[in-house]
């Protein structure tokens, strides 16, 4: 498992990657759900959300739906450790293994 944490640390150094750890003690919100918020550098391309499960893949592009996912993402980021704290957390996990 330390190799996975080391990979996350390497990815955290990339300019287009942000890693934040959400404490297990925080409940509520979107447990059991995962999604990828897609934001494009081309202004003419709207933000989208990508979700998948065992049976299907979904792209969400409706403005109101995307705004709801954006609010969920903002809440997750607020509740999570900062990127710097997350790197410290992963480094501590690696030392413990």
C-alpha positions in Angstrom: 0.0 0.0 0.0 2.9 2.4 0.5 3.5 2.3 -3.2 0.0 3.7 -3.8 0.7 6.5 -1.2 4.0 7.2 -2.9 2.3 7.5 -6.2 -0.2 9.9 -4.8 2.6 12.0 -3.4 4.3 12.0 -6.9 1.0 13.1 -8.5 0.5 15.9 -5.9 3.6 17.5 -7.4 2.0 18.0 -10.8 0.6 21.5 -11.4 -2.8 20.2 -12.6 -3.4 17.8 -9.7 -4.8 18.7 -6.3 -5.0 16.0 -3.6 -7.0 16.5 -0.4 -7.8 14.0 2.3 -11.3 14.0 3.7 -11.3 12.9 7.4 -13.3 9.7 8.1 -15.0 11.4 11.0 -16.8 13.8 8.8 -20.2 12.3 7.7 -23.0 13.6 5.6 -23.0 14.7 2.0 -22.3 12.2 -0.8 -21.2 9.0 0.9 -21.3 6.1 -1.5 -21.0 8.4 -4.5 -18.1 9.3 -6.6 -17.8 11.7 -9.5 -15.3 13.6 -11.5 -15.8 17.3 -12.1 -14.5 18.1 -15.6 -13.5 21.7 -16.3 -11.9 22.5 -19.6 -9.5 25.3 -20.6 -11.5 26.1 -23.7 -14.1 28.7 -22.7 -16.6 27.4 -25.2 -16.7 24.0 -23.5 -19.0 23.9 -20.5 -18.2 22.2 -17.2 -19.4 18.6 -17.0 -19.6 15.8 -14.4 -18.6 12.2 -15.1 -20.0 9.3 -13.0 -19.8 5.6 -13.3 -21.0 2.6 -11.5 -21.0 -1.2 -12.1 -23.6 -0.9 -14.8 -23.2 2.4 -16.6 -21.3 5.6 -17.2 -23.0 9.0 -17.1 -22.0 12.5 -18.3 -24.0 15.2 -16.6 -24.0 18.5 -18.5 -27.2 20.3 -17.5 -26.3 23.7 -15.9 -28.4 23.2 -12.8 -27.1 19.7 -12.2 -23.5 20.7 -12.8 -23.9 23.6 -10.3 -25.2 21.1 -7.7 -22.1 18.9 -8.2 -19.9 22.0 -8.0 -21.5 22.9 -4.7 -20.8 19.3 -3.5 -17.2 19.6 -4.7 -16.7 22.9 -2.9 -18.1 21.4 0.3 -15.8 18.4 0.0 -12.8 20.7 -0.5 -13.8 22.8 2.5 -14.2 19.8 4.8 -10.9 18.2 3.7 -7.4 18.9 4.7 -5.4 21.4 2.6 -3.2 20.0 -0.2 -0.2 20.7 2.0 -1.7 18.9 5.1 -2.7 16.0 2.8 0.9 15.6 1.7 2.0 15.6 5.3 -0.7 13.0 6.1 0.4 10.7 3.3 4.0 11.0 4.3 3.1 10.1 7.9 1.2 7.0 6.6 4.1 5.9 4.6 6.4 6.2 7.7 3.9 4.1 9.7 3.9 1.2 7.2 
